[in-house]
Amino acid sequence: LLSLLLFAIGGTKFISDLIGFVYPAYCSFKAIDAADAEADVQWLTYWVVFASFSIVESAAAFVVGWIPFYFFIKLSFLVWLYHPTFLGAQLIYREVLRPLILPYMKKAQKKVS
């Protein structure tokens, strides 16, 4: 009943925003006040990966519509990113984003210095 209500209010975008924002935002607020720096790194990493995913998803919107069960794949991916068992955001950052972005950051820092 709750899922039907959520779907009626805002559709799949609303549900994926709830899953992608609400729990991670709550954990981010907790991490800010915690003395544990590891939690800060986890949630900063999540937000960087989430933002990158959102940009890629927007750019590929024409393809996304053709992928069967995309909504469920996206929800599973978002949960995988922040679930404590998997910590997928750290994996994506370390293996994909960091190697792509780091060379450009070094060039930008040289220009600023």
SEKOL-240276 format. One record per atom (N, C-alpha, C): residue number from 1; x, y, z. Coordinates in nm, 3 decimals, decimal comma. Atoms other than C-alpha are relative to their C-alpha. Layout:
// SEKOL-240276
<node><keza>NUM</keza><x>X</x><y>Y</y><z>Z</z></node>
...
END
This chain:
// SEKOL-240276
<node><keza>1</keza><x>0,083</x><y>-0,119</y><z>0,000</z></node>
<node><keza>1</keza><x>0,000</x><y>0,000</y><z>0,000</z></node>
<node><keza>1</keza><x>0,087</x><y>0,126</y><z>0,000</z></node>
<node><keza>2</keza><x>-0,090</x><y>-0,115</y><z>-0,006</z></node>
<node><keza>2</keza><x>0,281</x><y>0,240</y><z>0,090</z></node>
<node><keza>2</keza><x>0,072</x><y>0,021</y><z>-0,133</z></node>
<node><keza>3</keza><x>-0,070</x><y>-0,013</y><z>0,127</z></node>
<node><keza>3</keza><x>0,471</x><y>0,165</y><z>-0,231</z></node>
<node><keza>3</keza><x>-0,094</x><y>0,050</y><z>-0,109</z></node>
<node><keza>4</keza><x>0,098</x><y>-0,048</y><z>0,097</z></node>
<node><keza>4</keza><x>0,154</x><y>0,221</y><z>-0,434</z></node>
<node><keza>4</keza><x>-0,026</x><y>0,149</y><z>0,019</z></node>
<node><keza>5</keza><x>0,018</x><y>-0,142</y><z>-0,030</z></node>
<node><keza>5</keza><x>0,102</x><y>0,556</y><z>-0,262</z></node>
<node><keza>5</keza><x>0,120</x><y>0,081</y><z>-0,048</z></node>
<node><keza>6</keza><x>-0,121</x><y>-0,071</y><z>0,045</z></node>
<node><keza>6</keza><x>0,463</x><y>0,662</y><z>-0,325</z></node>
<node><keza>6</keza><x>0,006</x><y>0,007</y><z>-0,152</z></node>
<node><keza>7</keza><x>0,001</x><y>0,001</y><z>0,146</z></node>
<node><keza>7</keza><x>0,434</x><y>0,559</y><z>-0,689</z></node>
<node><keza>7</keza><x>-0,103</x><y>0,098</y><z>-0,055</z></node>
<node><keza>8</keza><x>0,105</x><y>-0,092</y><z>0,045</z></node>
<node><keza>8</keza><x>0,109</x><y>0,756</y><z>-0,724</z></node>
<node><keza>8</keza><x>0,041</x><y>0,147</y><z>0,020</z></node>
<node><keza>9</keza><x>-0,042</x><y>-0,138</y><z>-0,029</z></node>
<node><keza>9</keza><x>0,267</x><y>1,068</y><z>-0,569</z></node>
<node><keza>9</keza><x>0,102</x><y>0,050</y><z>-0,101</z></node>
<node><keza>10</keza><x>-0,107</x><y>-0,052</y><z>0,085</z></node>
<node><keza>10</keza><x>0,578</x><y>1,091</y><z>-0,781</z></node>
<node><keza>10</keza><x>0,060</x><y>-0,098</y><z>-0,097</z></node>
<node><keza>11</keza><x>-0,052</x><y>0,097</y><z>0,095</z></node>
<node><keza>11</keza><x>0,639</x><y>0,778</y><z>-0,979</z></node>
<node><keza>11</keza><x>0,136</x><y>-0,055</y><z>0,040</z></node>
<node><keza>12</keza><x>-0,127</x><y>0,066</y><z>-0,025</z></node>
<node><keza>12</keza><x>0,966</x><y>0,596</y><z>-1,010</z></node>
<node><keza>12</keza><x>0,110</x><y>0,099</y><z>0,038</z></node>
<node><keza>13</keza><x>-0,102</x><y>-0,101</y><z>-0,033</z></node>
<node><keza>13</keza><x>1,175</x><y>0,915</y><z>-0,995</z></node>
<node><keza>13</keza><x>-0,008</x><y>0,034</y><z>0,148</z></node>
<node><keza>14</keza><x>0,018</x><y>-0,034</y><z>-0,141</z></node>
<node><keza>14</keza><x>1,031</x><y>1,000</y><z>-0,654</z></node>
<node><keza>14</keza><x>0,052</x><y>-0,112</y><z>0,090</z></node>
<node><keza>15</keza><x>-0,045</x><y>0,113</y><z>-0,081</z></node>
<node><keza>15</keza><x>1,096</x><y>0,651</y><z>-0,517</z></node>
<node><keza>15</keza><x>0,152</x><y>-0,012</y><z>-0,004</z></node>
<node><keza>16</keza><x>-0,147</x><y>0,010</y><z>0,007</z></node>
<node><keza>16</keza><x>1,453</x><y>0,645</y><z>-0,646</z></node>
<node><keza>16</keza><x>0,067</x><y>0,117</y><z>0,071</z></node>
<node><keza>17</keza><x>-0,054</x><y>-0,113</y><z>-0,076</z></node>
<node><keza>17</keza><x>1,512</x><y>0,992</y><z>-0,500</z></node>
<node><keza>17</keza><x>-0,006</x><y>-0,027</y><z>0,149</z></node>
<node><keza>18</keza><x>0,009</x><y>0,036</y><z>-0,142</z></node>
<node><keza>18</keza><x>1,390</x><y>0,869</y><z>-0,163</z></node>
<node><keza>18</keza><x>0,111</x><y>-0,096</y><z>0,040</z></node>
<node><keza>19</keza><x>-0,102</x><y>0,099</y><z>-0,031</z></node>
<node><keza>19</keza><x>1,623</x><y>0,572</y><z>-0,174</z></node>
<node><keza>19</keza><x>0,140</x><y>0,058</y><z>-0,014</z></node>
<node><keza>20</keza><x>-0,132</x><y>-0,056</y><z>0,024</z></node>
<node><keza>20</keza><x>1,915</x><y>0,772</y><z>-0,312</z></node>
<node><keza>20</keza><x>0,036</x><y>0,117</y><z>0,089</z></node>
<node><keza>21</keza><x>-0,027</x><y>-0,119</y><z>-0,080</z></node>
<node><keza>21</keza><x>1,876</x><y>1,075</y><z>-0,081</z></node>
<node><keza>21</keza><x>-0,026</x><y>-0,016</y><z>0,149</z></node>
<node><keza>22</keza><x>0,045</x><y>-0,006</y><z>-0,139</z></node>
<node><keza>22</keza><x>1,693</x><y>1,010</y><z>0,244</z></node>
<node><keza>22</keza><x>0,094</x><y>-0,074</y><z>0,095</z></node>
<node><keza>23</keza><x>-0,089</x><y>0,075</y><z>-0,089</z></node>
<node><keza>23</keza><x>1,896</x><y>0,733</y><z>0,406</z></node>
<node><keza>23</keza><x>0,144</x><y>0,051</y><z>-0,006</z></node>
<node><keza>24</keza><x>-0,136</x><y>-0,056</y><z>0,004</z></node>
<node><keza>24</keza><x>2,232</x><y>0,864</y><z>0,277</z></node>
<node><keza>24</keza><x>0,012</x><y>0,137</y><z>0,067</z></node>
<node><keza>25</keza><x>-0,005</x><y>-0,131</y><z>-0,066</z></node>
<node><keza>25</keza><x>2,148</x><y>1,216</y><z>0,396</z></node>
<node><keza>25</keza><x>-0,004</x><y>-0,017</y><z>0,152</z></node>
<node><keza>26</keza><x>0,007</x><y>0,027</y><z>-0,143</z></node>
<node><keza>26</keza><x>2,052</x><y>1,083</y><z>0,739</z></node>
<node><keza>26</keza><x>0,136</x><y>-0,048</y><z>0,052</z></node>
<node><keza>27</keza><x>-0,131</x><y>0,051</y><z>-0,042</z></node>
<node><keza>27</keza><x>2,379</x><y>0,889</y><z>0,763</z></node>
<node><keza>27</keza><x>0,109</x><y>0,106</y><z>-0,011</z></node>
<node><keza>28</keza><x>-0,097</x><y>-0,108</y><z>0,015</z></node>
<node><keza>28</keza><x>2,573</x><y>1,191</y><z>0,639</z></node>
<node><keza>28</keza><x>-0,010</x><y>0,097</y><z>0,118</z></node>
<node><keza>29</keza><x>0,018</x><y>-0,086</y><z>-0,117</z></node>
<node><keza>29</keza><x>2,425</x><y>1,407</y><z>0,916</z></node>
<node><keza>29</keza><x>0,061</x><y>-0,065</y><z>0,124</z></node>
<node><keza>30</keza><x>-0,058</x><y>0,071</y><z>-0,114</z></node>
<node><keza>30</keza><x>2,521</x><y>1,141</y><z>1,171</z></node>
<node><keza>30</keza><x>0,153</x><y>0,001</y><z>-0,009</z></node>
<node><keza>31</keza><x>-0,146</x><y>0,006</y><z>0,018</z></node>
<node><keza>31</keza><x>2,874</x><y>1,118</y><z>1,026</z></node>
<node><keza>31</keza><x>0,065</x><y>0,134</y><z>0,031</z></node>
<node><keza>32</keza><x>-0,055</x><y>-0,133</y><z>-0,028</z></node>
<node><keza>32</keza><x>2,926</x><y>1,494</y><z>1,056</z></node>
<node><keza>32</keza><x>0,025</x><y>0,017</y><z>0,149</z></node>
<node><keza>33</keza><x>-0,012</x><y>-0,016</y><z>-0,145</z></node>
<node><keza>33</keza><x>2,871</x><y>1,479</y><z>1,432</z></node>
<node><keza>33</keza><x>0,081</x><y>-0,110</y><z>0,067</z></node>
<node><keza>34</keza><x>-0,077</x><y>0,111</y><z>-0,059</z></node>
<node><keza>34</keza><x>3,061</x><y>1,153</y><z>1,484</z></node>
<node><keza>34</keza><x>0,149</x><y>0,031</y><z>-0,004</z></node>
<node><keza>35</keza><x>-0,145</x><y>-0,020</y><z>-0,003</z></node>
<node><keza>35</keza><x>3,427</x><y>1,144</y><z>1,576</z></node>
<node><keza>35</keza><x>0,071</x><y>-0,089</y><z>-0,101</z></node>
<node><keza>36</keza><x>-0,056</x><y>0,097</y><z>0,093</z></node>
<node><keza>36</keza><x>3,483</x><y>0,863</y><z>1,324</z></node>
<node><keza>36</keza><x>0,020</x><y>0,061</y><z>-0,140</z></node>
<node><keza>37</keza><x>-0,029</x><y>-0,057</y><z>0,131</z></node>
<node><keza>37</keza><x>3,655</x><y>0,999</y><z>1,012</z></node>
<node><keza>37</keza><x>-0,033</x><y>-0,097</y><z>-0,113</z></node>
<node><keza>38</keza><x>0,031</x><y>0,100</y><z>0,102</z></node>
<node><keza>38</keza><x>3,589</x><y>0,673</y><z>0,827</z></node>
<node><keza>38</keza><x>-0,142</x><y>0,017</y><z>-0,054</z></node>
<node><keza>39</keza><x>0,138</x><y>-0,023</y><z>0,043</z></node>
<node><keza>39</keza><x>3,216</x><y>0,747</y><z>0,816</z></node>
<node><keza>39</keza><x>-0,007</x><y>0,123</y><z>-0,090</z></node>
<node><keza>40</keza><x>-0,003</x><y>-0,118</y><z>0,086</z></node>
<node><keza>40</keza><x>3,290</x><y>1,092</y><z>0,671</z></node>
<node><keza>40</keza><x>0,047</x><y>-0,036</y><z>-0,140</z></node>
<node><keza>41</keza><x>-0,054</x><y>0,041</y><z>0,130</z></node>
<node><keza>41</keza><x>3,497</x><y>0,935</y><z>0,393</z></node>
<node><keza>41</keza><x>-0,103</x><y>-0,082</y><z>-0,077</z></node>
<node><keza>42</keza><x>0,101</x><y>0,084</y><z>0,067</z></node>
<node><keza>42</keza><x>3,226</x><y>0,677</y><z>0,318</z></node>
<node><keza>42</keza><x>-0,109</x><y>0,086</y><z>-0,062</z></node>
<node><keza>43</keza><x>0,113</x><y>-0,077</y><z>0,050</z></node>
<node><keza>43</keza><x>2,952</x><y>0,936</y><z>0,281</z></node>
<node><keza>43</keza><x>0,042</x><y>0,108</y><z>-0,099</z></node>
<node><keza>44</keza><x>-0,050</x><y>-0,091</y><z>0,104</z></node>
<node><keza>44</keza><x>3,161</x><y>1,191</y><z>0,092</z></node>
<node><keza>44</keza><x>0,020</x><y>-0,075</y><z>-0,130</z></node>
<node><keza>45</keza><x>-0,020</x><y>0,083</y><z>0,119</z></node>
<node><keza>45</keza><x>3,255</x><y>0,914</y><z>-0,147</z></node>
<node><keza>45</keza><x>-0,133</x><y>-0,035</y><z>-0,064</z></node>
<node><keza>46</keza><x>0,133</x><y>0,031</y><z>0,054</z></node>
<node><keza>46</keza><x>2,891</x><y>0,813</y><z>-0,183</z></node>
<node><keza>46</keza><x>-0,054</x><y>0,118</y><z>-0,080</z></node>
<node><keza>47</keza><x>0,058</x><y>-0,117</y><z>0,068</z></node>
<node><keza>47</keza><x>2,787</x><y>1,168</y><z>-0,275</z></node>
<node><keza>47</keza><x>0,073</x><y>0,033</y><z>-0,129</z></node>
<node><keza>48</keza><x>-0,075</x><y>-0,022</y><z>0,124</z></node>
<node><keza>48</keza><x>3,066</x><y>1,202</y><z>-0,532</z></node>
<node><keza>48</keza><x>-0,043</x><y>-0,100</y><z>-0,107</z></node>
<node><keza>49</keza><x>0,043</x><y>0,103</y><z>0,095</z></node>
<node><keza>49</keza><x>2,969</x><y>0,873</y><z>-0,696</z></node>
<node><keza>49</keza><x>-0,145</x><y>0,023</y><z>-0,041</z></node>
<node><keza>50</keza><x>0,140</x><y>-0,025</y><z>0,030</z></node>
<node><keza>50</keza><x>2,598</x><y>0,956</y><z>-0,673</z></node>
<node><keza>50</keza><x>-0,014</x><y>0,116</y><z>-0,099</z></node>
<node><keza>51</keza><x>0,006</x><y>-0,116</y><z>0,092</z></node>
<node><keza>51</keza><x>2,653</x><y>1,295</y><z>-0,841</z></node>
<node><keza>51</keza><x>0,050</x><y>-0,039</y><z>-0,138</z></node>
<node><keza>52</keza><x>-0,053</x><y>0,045</y><z>0,129</z></node>
<node><keza>52</keza><x>2,863</x><y>1,135</y><z>-1,115</z></node>
<node><keza>52</keza><x>-0,101</x><y>-0,088</y><z>-0,072</z></node>
<node><keza>53</keza><x>0,102</x><y>0,087</y><z>0,059</z></node>
<node><keza>53</keza><x>2,598</x><y>0,869</y><z>-1,171</z></node>
<node><keza>53</keza><x>-0,118</x><y>0,082</y><z>-0,052</z></node>
<node><keza>54</keza><x>0,113</x><y>-0,084</y><z>0,041</z></node>
<node><keza>54</keza><x>2,326</x><y>1,136</y><z>-1,189</z></node>
<node><keza>54</keza><x>0,031</x><y>0,074</y><z>-0,130</z></node>
<node><keza>55</keza><x>-0,040</x><y>-0,070</y><z>0,122</z></node>
<node><keza>55</keza><x>2,520</x><y>1,328</y><z>-1,454</z></node>
<node><keza>55</keza><x>-0,001</x><y>-0,095</y><z>-0,119</z></node>
<node><keza>56</keza><x>-0,002</x><y>0,099</y><z>0,108</z></node>
<node><keza>56</keza><x>2,578</x><y>1,016</y><z>-1,663</z></node>
<node><keza>56</keza><x>-0,142</x><y>-0,043</y><z>-0,035</z></node>
<node><keza>57</keza><x>0,139</x><y>0,041</y><z>0,024</z></node>
<node><keza>57</keza><x>2,215</x><y>0,913</y><z>-1,622</z></node>
<node><keza>57</keza><x>-0,076</x><y>0,107</y><z>-0,077</z></node>
<node><keza>58</keza><x>0,066</x><y>-0,109</y><z>0,073</z></node>
<node><keza>58</keza><x>2,093</x><y>1,254</y><z>-1,739</z></node>
<node><keza>58</keza><x>0,047</x><y>0,007</y><z>-0,144</z></node>
<node><keza>59</keza><x>-0,055</x><y>-0,006</y><z>0,135</z></node>
<node><keza>59</keza><x>2,325</x><y>1,252</y><z>-2,038</z></node>
<node><keza>59</keza><x>-0,047</x><y>-0,118</y><z>-0,085</z></node>
<node><keza>60</keza><x>0,041</x><y>0,120</y><z>0,072</z></node>
<node><keza>60</keza><x>2,211</x><y>0,901</y><z>-2,133</z></node>
<node><keza>60</keza><x>-0,150</x><y>-0,026</y><z>0,012</z></node>
<node><keza>61</keza><x>0,145</x><y>0,017</y><z>-0,022</z></node>
<node><keza>61</keza><x>1,840</x><y>0,962</y><z>-2,073</z></node>
<node><keza>61</keza><x>-0,069</x><y>-0,068</y><z>-0,118</z></node>
<node><keza>62</keza><x>0,063</x><y>0,061</y><z>0,117</z></node>
<node><keza>62</keza><x>1,755</x><y>0,861</y><z>-2,429</z></node>
<node><keza>62</keza><x>0,021</x><y>-0,151</y><z>-0,005</z></node>
<node><keza>63</keza><x>-0,028</x><y>0,144</y><z>-0,003</z></node>
<node><keza>63</keza><x>1,912</x><y>0,516</y><z>-2,372</z></node>
<node><keza>63</keza><x>-0,070</x><y>-0,066</y><z>0,119</z></node>
<node><keza>64</keza><x>0,056</x><y>0,055</y><z>-0,123</z></node>
<node><keza>64</keza><x>1,780</x><y>0,467</y><z>-2,018</z></node>
<node><keza>64</keza><x>-0,144</x><y>-0,049</y><z>-0,021</z></node>
<node><keza>65</keza><x>0,138</x><y>0,038</y><z>0,024</z></node>
<node><keza>65</keza><x>1,422</x><y>0,451</y><z>-2,140</z></node>
<node><keza>65</keza><x>-0,016</x><y>-0,135</y><z>-0,069</z></node>
<node><keza>66</keza><x>0,007</x><y>0,126</y><z>0,074</z></node>
<node><keza>66</keza><x>1,501</x><y>0,145</y><z>-2,349</z></node>
<node><keza>66</keza><x>0,050</x><y>-0,119</y><z>0,080</z></node>
<node><keza>67</keza><x>-0,054</x><y>0,109</y><z>-0,080</z></node>
<node><keza>67</keza><x>1,661</x><y>-0,061</y><z>-2,072</z></node>
<node><keza>67</keza><x>-0,113</x><y>-0,062</y><z>0,084</z></node>
<node><keza>68</keza><x>0,106</x><y>0,065</y><z>-0,078</z></node>
<node><keza>68</keza><x>1,415</x><y>-0,316</y><z>-1,932</z></node>
<node><keza>68</keza><x>0,035</x><y>-0,002</y><z>0,150</z></node>
<node><keza>69</keza><x>-0,014</x><y>0,002</y><z>-0,146</z></node>
<node><keza>69</keza><x>1,367</x><y>-0,294</y><z>-1,555</z></node>
<node><keza>69</keza><x>0,107</x><y>0,098</y><z>0,050</z></node>
<node><keza>70</keza><x>-0,103</x><y>-0,097</y><z>-0,039</z></node>
<node><keza>70</keza><x>1,598</x><y>0,009</y><z>-1,539</z></node>
<node><keza>70</keza><x>-0,023</x><y>0,051</y><z>0,141</z></node>
<node><keza>71</keza><x>0,033</x><y>-0,053</y><z>-0,132</z></node>
<node><keza>71</keza><x>1,418</x><y>0,141</y><z>-1,232</z></node>
<node><keza>71</keza><x>0,051</x><y>-0,093</y><z>0,111</z></node>
<node><keza>72</keza><x>-0,043</x><y>0,096</y><z>-0,102</z></node>
<node><keza>72</keza><x>1,489</x><y>-0,177</y><z>-1,033</z></node>
<node><keza>72</keza><x>0,152</x><y>-0,015</y><z>0,001</z></node>
<node><keza>73</keza><x>-0,146</x><y>0,005</y><z>0,008</z></node>
<node><keza>73</keza><x>1,848</x><y>-0,190</y><z>-1,157</z></node>
<node><keza>73</keza><x>0,059</x><y>0,121</y><z>0,070</z></node>
<node><keza>74</keza><x>-0,049</x><y>-0,124</y><z>-0,062</z></node>
<node><keza>74</keza><x>1,898</x><y>0,172</y><z>-1,049</z></node>
<node><keza>74</keza><x>-0,014</x><y>-0,007</y><z>0,153</z></node>
<node><keza>75</keza><x>0,021</x><y>0,010</y><z>-0,145</z></node>
<node><keza>75</keza><x>1,748</x><y>0,111</y><z>-0,704</z></node>
<node><keza>75</keza><x>0,101</x><y>-0,097</y><z>0,063</z></node>
<node><keza>76</keza><x>-0,098</x><y>0,098</y><z>-0,051</z></node>
<node><keza>76</keza><x>1,969</x><y>-0,195</y><z>-0,654</z></node>
<node><keza>76</keza><x>0,139</x><y>0,061</y><z>0,001</z></node>
<node><keza>77</keza><x>-0,131</x><y>-0,064</y><z>0,008</z></node>
<node><keza>77</keza><x>2,274</x><y>0,004</y><z>-0,765</z></node>
<node><keza>77</keza><x>0,017</x><y>0,103</y><z>0,111</z></node>
<node><keza>78</keza><x>-0,009</x><y>-0,102</y><z>-0,105</z></node>
<node><keza>78</keza><x>2,198</x><y>0,290</y><z>-0,525</z></node>
<node><keza>78</keza><x>0,019</x><y>-0,064</y><z>0,138</z></node>
<node><keza>79</keza><x>-0,015</x><y>0,068</y><z>-0,129</z></node>
<node><keza>79</keza><x>2,157</x><y>0,053</y><z>-0,231</z></node>
<node><keza>79</keza><x>0,138</x><y>-0,064</y><z>0,009</z></node>
<node><keza>80</keza><x>-0,133</x><y>0,061</y><z>0,002</z></node>
<node><keza>80</keza><x>2,474</x><y>-0,131</y><z>-0,332</z></node>
<node><keza>80</keza><x>0,108</x><y>0,104</y><z>0,029</z></node>
<node><keza>81</keza><x>-0,098</x><y>-0,106</y><z>-0,023</z></node>
<node><keza>81</keza><x>2,662</x><y>0,201</y><z>-0,328</z></node>
<node><keza>81</keza><x>0,021</x><y>0,027</y><z>0,148</z></node>
<node><keza>82</keza><x>-0,015</x><y>-0,039</y><z>-0,141</z></node>
<node><keza>82</keza><x>2,590</x><y>0,268</y><z>0,040</z></node>
<node><keza>82</keza><x>-0,018</x><y>-0,112</y><z>0,101</z></node>
<node><keza>83</keza><x>0,021</x><y>0,109</y><z>-0,096</z></node>
<node><keza>83</keza><x>2,512</x><y>-0,070</y><z>0,195</z></node>
<node><keza>83</keza><x>0,132</x><y>-0,036</y><z>0,067</z></node>
<node><keza>84</keza><x>-0,125</x><y>0,025</y><z>-0,073</z></node>
<node><keza>84</keza><x>2,770</x><y>-0,140</y><z>0,469</z></node>
<node><keza>84</keza><x>0,070</x><y>-0,131</y><z>-0,036</z></node>
<node><keza>85</keza><x>-0,062</x><y>0,126</y><z>0,038</z></node>
<node><keza>85</keza><x>2,830</x><y>-0,494</y><z>0,346</z></node>
<node><keza>85</keza><x>0,084</x><y>0,015</y><z>-0,127</z></node>
<node><keza>86</keza><x>-0,065</x><y>-0,011</y><z>0,131</z></node>
<node><keza>86</keza><x>2,932</x><y>-0,384</y><z>-0,004</z></node>
<node><keza>86</keza><x>0,086</x><y>0,125</y><z>-0,016</z></node>
<node><keza>87</keza><x>-0,069</x><y>-0,128</y><z>0,017</z></node>
<node><keza>87</keza><x>3,040</x><y>-0,016</y><z>0,012</z></node>
<node><keza>87</keza><x>0,044</x><y>0,021</y><z>-0,145</z></node>
<node><keza>88</keza><x>-0,027</x><y>-0,010</y><z>0,144</z></node>
<node><keza>88</keza><x>3,016</x><y>-0,001</y><z>-0,365</z></node>
<node><keza>88</keza><x>0,050</x><y>0,136</y><z>-0,043</z></node>
<node><keza>89</keza><x>-0,046</x><y>-0,134</y><z>0,038</z></node>
<node><keza>89</keza><x>3,073</x><y>0,374</y><z>-0,375</z></node>
<node><keza>89</keza><x>0,151</x><y>0,010</y><z>0,008</z></node>
<node><keza>90</keza><x>-0,146</x><y>-0,003</y><z>-0,012</z></node>
<node><keza>90</keza><x>3,429</x><y>0,325</y><z>-0,256</z></node>
<node><keza>90</keza><x>0,066</x><y>-0,074</y><z>-0,115</z></node>
<node><keza>91</keza><x>-0,052</x><y>0,076</y><z>0,113</z></node>
<node><keza>91</keza><x>3,489</x><y>0,064</y><z>-0,524</z></node>
<node><keza>91</keza><x>-0,008</x><y>0,080</y><z>-0,130</z></node>
<node><keza>92</keza><x>0,019</x><y>-0,080</y><z>0,122</z></node>
<node><keza>92</keza><x>3,346</x><y>0,283</y><z>-0,802</z></node>
<node><keza>92</keza><x>0,096</x><y>0,119</y><z>0,000</z></node>
<node><keza>93</keza><x>-0,091</x><y>-0,114</y><z>-0,008</z></node>
<node><keza>93</keza><x>3,547</x><y>0,581</y><z>-0,680</z></node>
<node><keza>93</keza><x>0,144</x><y>-0,043</y><z>-0,026</z></node>
<node><keza>94</keza><x>-0,139</x><y>0,045</y><z>0,010</z></node>
<node><keza>94</keza><x>3,873</x><y>0,389</y><z>-0,648</z></node>
<node><keza>94</keza><x>0,035</x><y>-0,055</y><z>-0,138</z></node>
<node><keza>95</keza><x>-0,031</x><y>0,068</y><z>0,126</z></node>
<node><keza>95</keza><x>3,847</x><y>0,190</y><z>-0,973</z></node>
<node><keza>95</keza><x>-0,040</x><y>0,078</y><z>-0,125</z></node>
<node><keza>96</keza><x>0,050</x><y>-0,068</y><z>0,120</z></node>
<node><keza>96</keza><x>3,663</x><y>0,428</y><z>-1,206</z></node>
<node><keza>96</keza><x>0,023</x><y>0,151</y><z>0,007</z></node>
<node><keza>97</keza><x>-0,003</x><y>-0,146</y><z>-0,004</z></node>
<node><keza>97</keza><x>3,631</x><y>0,790</y><z>-1,096</z></node>
<node><keza>97</keza><x>0,137</x><y>0,058</y><z>0,028</z></node>
<node><keza>98</keza><x>-0,131</x><y>-0,056</y><z>-0,037</z></node>
<node><keza>98</keza><x>3,967</x><y>0,851</y><z>-0,931</z></node>
<node><keza>98</keza><x>0,100</x><y>-0,006</y><z>-0,115</z></node>
<node><keza>99</keza><x>-0,092</x><y>0,003</y><z>0,114</z></node>
<node><keza>99</keza><x>4,173</x><y>0,727</y><z>-1,229</z></node>
<node><keza>99</keza><x>-0,040</x><y>0,095</y><z>-0,114</z></node>
<node><keza>100</keza><x>0,045</x><y>-0,091</y><z>0,106</z></node>
<node><keza>100</keza><x>3,959</x><y>0,937</y><z>-1,464</z></node>
<node><keza>100</keza><x>0,022</x><y>0,146</y><z>0,036</z></node>
<node><keza>101</keza><x>0,001</x><y>-0,141</y><z>-0,041</z></node>
<node><keza>101</keza><x>3,957</x><y>1,259</y><z>-1,263</z></node>
<node><keza>101</keza><x>0,135</x><y>0,049</y><z>0,051</z></node>
<node><keza>102</keza><x>-0,125</x><y>-0,042</y><z>-0,064</z></node>
<node><keza>102</keza><x>4,293</x><y>1,265</y><z>-1,084</z></node>
<node><keza>102</keza><x>0,098</x><y>0,072</y><z>-0,095</z></node>
<node><keza>103</keza><x>-0,092</x><y>-0,073</y><z>0,088</z></node>
<node><keza>103</keza><x>4,505</x><y>1,361</y><z>-1,390</z></node>
<node><keza>103</keza><x>-0,045</x><y>0,144</y><z>-0,028</z></node>
<node><keza>104</keza><x>0,052</x><y>-0,134</y><z>0,025</z></node>
<node><keza>104</keza><x>4,279</x><y>1,661</y><z>-1,456</z></node>
<node><keza>104</keza><x>0,013</x><y>0,089</y><z>0,124</z></node>
<node><keza>105</keza><x>-0,017</x><y>-0,077</y><z>-0,123</z></node>
<node><keza>105</keza><x>4,292</x><y>1,767</y><z>-1,092</z></node>
<node><keza>105</keza><x>0,144</x><y>0,046</y><z>0,017</z></node>
<node><keza>106</keza><x>-0,142</x><y>-0,037</y><z>-0,010</z></node>
<node><keza>106</keza><x>4,673</x><y>1,763</y><z>-1,100</z></node>
<node><keza>106</keza><x>0,032</x><y>0,115</y><z>-0,095</z></node>
<node><keza>107</keza><x>-0,022</x><y>-0,108</y><z>0,096</z></node>
<node><keza>107</keza><x>4,673</x><y>1,981</y><z>-1,413</z></node>
<node><keza>107</keza><x>-0,061</x><y>0,130</y><z>0,051</z></node>
<node><keza>108</keza><x>0,068</x><y>-0,120</y><z>-0,050</z></node>
<node><keza>108</keza><x>4,426</x><y>2,221</y><z>-1,256</z></node>
<node><keza>108</keza><x>0,076</x><y>0,060</y><z>0,117</z></node>
<node><keza>109</keza><x>-0,077</x><y>-0,051</y><z>-0,115</z></node>
<node><keza>109</keza><x>4,632</x><y>2,249</y><z>-0,936</z></node>
<node><keza>109</keza><x>0,129</x><y>0,066</y><z>-0,046</z></node>
<node><keza>110</keza><x>-0,121</x><y>-0,063</y><z>0,052</z></node>
<node><keza>110</keza><x>4,946</x><y>2,328</y><z>-1,140</z></node>
<node><keza>110</keza><x>-0,030</x><y>0,139</y><z>-0,054</z></node>
<node><keza>111</keza><x>0,038</x><y>-0,129</y><z>0,057</z></node>
<node><keza>111</keza><x>4,764</x><y>2,609</y><z>-1,316</z></node>
<node><keza>111</keza><x>-0,034</x><y>0,101</y><z>0,110</z></node>
<node><keza>112</keza><x>0,036</x><y>-0,087</y><z>-0,111</z></node>
<node><keza>112</keza><x>4,635</x><y>2,751</y><z>-0,987</z></node>
<node><keza>112</keza><x>0,124</x><y>0,042</y><z>0,078</z></node>
<node><keza>113</keza><x>-0,121</x><y>-0,029</y><z>-0,081</z></node>
<node><keza>113</keza><x>4,976</x><y>2,733</y><z>-0,814</z></node>
<node><keza>113</keza><x>0,091</x><y>0,099</y><z>-0,065</z></node>
END
